[in-house]
Amino acid sequence: ADGISKATKTTAIYLARIGVDGTSGSHLARRTELELHVLNAALDAIKQRHGFEGFNLAGQSGGSRLLGGLVAIRHDIACAVSGSGALAWNFRTAFSDPGRVYFDILQSVPVIAKNGTLRLILVTDPKDKIVPLNQKTEFVERMRQAGRPVSQLFVEATDENHHSVDTYTRLVMAGCILGKSDGEIATAVNTLVKRNAEYNARKRAEAALTSGAR
C-alpha cells in the first residue's frame, strides 16, 4: 500500500479479508456473499468517512475474486486489477445463509460489461498451479461475448506454484491510476517478465547443478 501510494501520489489502503489480518468474522466465510457484502459495506464506510469519490481496486487470488464481485455491484470503481483470480469459479450450494452461499461472477458479466467507467485488467501466469488458466480466460471470453473486451496480461511468477503475481498487479495498478495506456503498461510488465524469467532460469540451473553433485 505504501509503495502504490508513493508511486501514484494518492491514498492507498490495505483491506484484509474476512477473518484474517485482524478482520473480524470467520475465514470459513471466504468467497461467500457474506464476505462480499461485508467488504462492500467497509468501502461505503471508508468513502463516507473520508469523502472519497470512489476507488481503484487490486487483488491477489481470493482478493481478486472479491474484486470481481465488487465491480458487479459498485459503480464508483475506476481501475480494477485482478491478479490470479478465479473469476469463473462457481460452486453452488443448497444453503440460504449468505455465509455459506458463494457468489457467481459469471452471472454478473452483463452488468460488469455495461460499466463504462470501469477499466478492468487481468494479470495471469499461464502456469498457475493454484487457479487454473481457464478460471481467468473463461471470464475474459464471456466479457468479449458481452461486447466488452478486457485486457489480460500474461506474466511469469517466481514462486513454485506460479500463483503470486502481486508485484505485477501493483505495477499495473499504478500504471492504470496514472492513466497509462494499455501499451505502456504492457511494456513495463514485459520488462518485469523478462527479469523474472531470467531469475527462474537461474534457479532451475542451480537446482540441476545441486541435484547432479555427488
FENMO-V957824 format. One record per pair of residues at least 24 apart in sequence whose C-alpha atoms are under 10 Angstrom apart, sorted by the first residue. I is the first residue (numbers start at 1). J is the second residue. Records with the same first field share a line. If there is no record, write none. Layout:
I = J / J
This chain:
1 = 170
3 = 170 / 171 / 174
4 = 170 / 171 / 173 / 174 / 175 / 177
5 = 174
6 = 174
7 = 170 / 171 / 174 / 175 / 177 / 178
8 = 173 / 174 / 175 / 176 / 177 / 178
9 = 174 / 177 / 178
10 = 177
11 = 52 / 55
12 = 55 / 56 / 57
13 = 46 / 55 / 57
14 = 58
15 = 39 / 42 / 43 / 59 / 63
16 = 63
17 = 62 / 63 / 66
26 = 99
28 = 99 / 100
29 = 98 / 99 / 100 / 101 / 102
30 = 62 / 63 / 66 / 99 / 100 / 101 / 102
31 = 62 / 63 / 65 / 66 / 69 / 89 / 90 / 91 / 99 / 100 / 101 / 102 / 103 / 104
32 = 66 / 69 / 97 / 98 / 99 / 100 / 101 / 102 / 103 / 104
33 = 66 / 69 / 97 / 98 / 99 / 100 / 101 / 102 / 103 / 104
34 = 97 / 98 / 99 / 100 / 101 / 102 / 103
35 = 66 / 98 / 99 / 100 / 102 / 103
36 = 65 / 66 / 67 / 68 / 69 / 70 / 73 / 98 / 99 / 102 / 103
37 = 66 / 69 / 70 / 73 / 98
39 = 66 / 67 / 70
40 = 66 / 67 / 69 / 70 / 73 / 74
43 = 70 / 74
44 = 74
52 = 76
53 = 77
54 = 78
55 = 79 / 80
56 = 80 / 81 / 118 / 119 / 173 / 174 / 176 / 177
57 = 81 / 82 / 120 / 173
58 = 82 / 83 / 120 / 121 / 122 / 166 / 169 / 170 / 172 / 173 / 174
59 = 83 / 84 / 85 / 165 / 166 / 169 / 170 / 173
60 = 84 / 85 / 86 / 123 / 163 / 164 / 165 / 166 / 167 / 169 / 170
61 = 85 / 86 / 87 / 130 / 131 / 163 / 164 / 165 / 166
62 = 86 / 87 / 131
64 = 122 / 123
65 = 89 / 103 / 104 / 105
66 = 103 / 105
67 = 105
68 = 103 / 104 / 105 / 106 / 108 / 109 / 112 / 120 / 139
69 = 103 / 104 / 105 / 106 / 108 / 112
70 = 105 / 112
71 = 105 / 108 / 109 / 111 / 112 / 113 / 115 / 118 / 120
72 = 105 / 106 / 107 / 108 / 109 / 110 / 111 / 112 / 113 / 114 / 115
73 = 108 / 111 / 112
74 = 112 / 115 / 118
75 = 112 / 115 / 116 / 117 / 118
76 = 115 / 117 / 118
77 = 115 / 117 / 118 / 119 / 120
78 = 115 / 116 / 117 / 118 / 119 / 120 / 176 / 177
79 = 117 / 118 / 119 / 120 / 121 / 172 / 173 / 174 / 175 / 176 / 177 / 179
80 = 118 / 119 / 120 / 121 / 122 / 169 / 172 / 173 / 176 / 177
81 = 119 / 120 / 121 / 122 / 123 / 151 / 152 / 168 / 169 / 170 / 171 / 172 / 173 / 174 / 176
82 = 120 / 121 / 122 / 123 / 124 / 136 / 152 / 165 / 166 / 169 / 172 / 173
83 = 121 / 122 / 123 / 124 / 125 / 136 / 152 / 153 / 163 / 164 / 165 / 166 / 167 / 168 / 169 / 170 / 172
84 = 122 / 123 / 124 / 125 / 126 / 128 / 130 / 131 / 132 / 133 / 135 / 136 / 162 / 163 / 164 / 165 / 166 / 169
85 = 122 / 123 / 124 / 130 / 131 / 132 / 133 / 135 / 136 / 163
86 = 130 / 131 / 132 / 133 / 134 / 135 / 136 / 137 / 138 / 139
87 = 122 / 131 / 134 / 135 / 136 / 137 / 138 / 139 / 140
88 = 133 / 134 / 135 / 136 / 137 / 138 / 139 / 140 / 142
89 = 131 / 132 / 134 / 135 / 136 / 138 / 139
90 = 135
105 = 139
106 = 138 / 139 / 140 / 142 / 143
107 = 142
108 = 143
109 = 139 / 140 / 142 / 143 / 144 / 145 / 146 / 148
110 = 142 / 143 / 145 / 146 / 147 / 148
111 = 146
112 = 143 / 146 / 148
113 = 142 / 143 / 144 / 145 / 146 / 147 / 148 / 149 / 150
114 = 146 / 147 / 148
115 = 148
116 = 148
119 = 150 / 151 / 176 / 177
120 = 149 / 150 / 151 / 152 / 176
121 = 149 / 150 / 151 / 152 / 153 / 169 / 172 / 173 / 176 / 182
122 = 150 / 151 / 152 / 153 / 154 / 169 / 172
123 = 151 / 152 / 153 / 154 / 155 / 156 / 165 / 166 / 168 / 169 / 172 / 189
124 = 152 / 153 / 154 / 155 / 156 / 157 / 162 / 163 / 164 / 165 / 168 / 169
125 = 153 / 154 / 155 / 156 / 157 / 161 / 162 / 163 / 164 / 165
126 = 154 / 155 / 156 / 157 / 162 / 163
127 = 154 / 155 / 156 / 157 / 160 / 161 / 162 / 163
128 = 156 / 157 / 159 / 160 / 161 / 162 / 163 / 164 / 165
129 = 160 / 161 / 162 / 163
130 = 161 / 162 / 163 / 164
131 = 161 / 162 / 163
132 = 163
151 = 182 / 186
152 = 186
153 = 182 / 185 / 186 / 189 / 190
154 = 186 / 189 / 190 / 193
155 = 189 / 190 / 192 / 193 / 194 / 196 / 197
156 = 189 / 190 / 192 / 193 / 194 / 195 / 196 / 197 / 200
157 = 192 / 193 / 196 / 197 / 199 / 200
158 = 193 / 196 / 197 / 198 / 199 / 200 / 203
159 = 200
160 = 200
167 = 192
168 = 192 / 193
